[in-house]
Amino acid sequence: MTDIMHEFERRRLHLEAMDKESFSHNRELFFVALQARGVASVEIRYEGSGDSGGIEDRTVLPDGTDLSDEIMLLVADWHQEKLVTKAMPLIEALDETAMQLVEREHGGWENNEGGGGTVTFDVEPREILVEHHDYYIQRDEYSHSY
């Protein structure tokens, strides 16, 4: 391996470790912030196909709870050796994290026939549940010779 390849692999592994650390921190931050606002759950619904897709709808319980105030997230950055802080509205941070989790488990979900699902931040058990479905076209072929 060349020095450049070694450095790339070192940085990739370092970024992966920082991603895990930032997710763990931010996950706890989400639940503390949601609990402080009296939120029971946030459900984010996404859909896509034809190489594009994204968030279609969001349900916050109780309805009408304001999640627009900013929180300070920890973020992994390829160009930094340490985690950096980033201010972001809570609802945007939840949206971004939801789509990152979908991409982590179902990369390319929006391609071709696509897919969709929900990501639910359930406050009481402190659980993030990703429920995903893929779309596909089925083709049945028959051949008869007489």
Secondary structure, 3 states (H helix, E strand, C coil): CCHHHHHHHHHHHHHHHHHHHHHHHHHHHHHHHHHHCCCCEEEEEEEEECCEEEEEEEEEECCCCCCCCEEEEEECCCCCCCCEEEEEEHHHHHHHHHHHHHHHHCCCCCCCCCEEEEEEEECCCCEEEEEEEECCCCCCCCCCCC
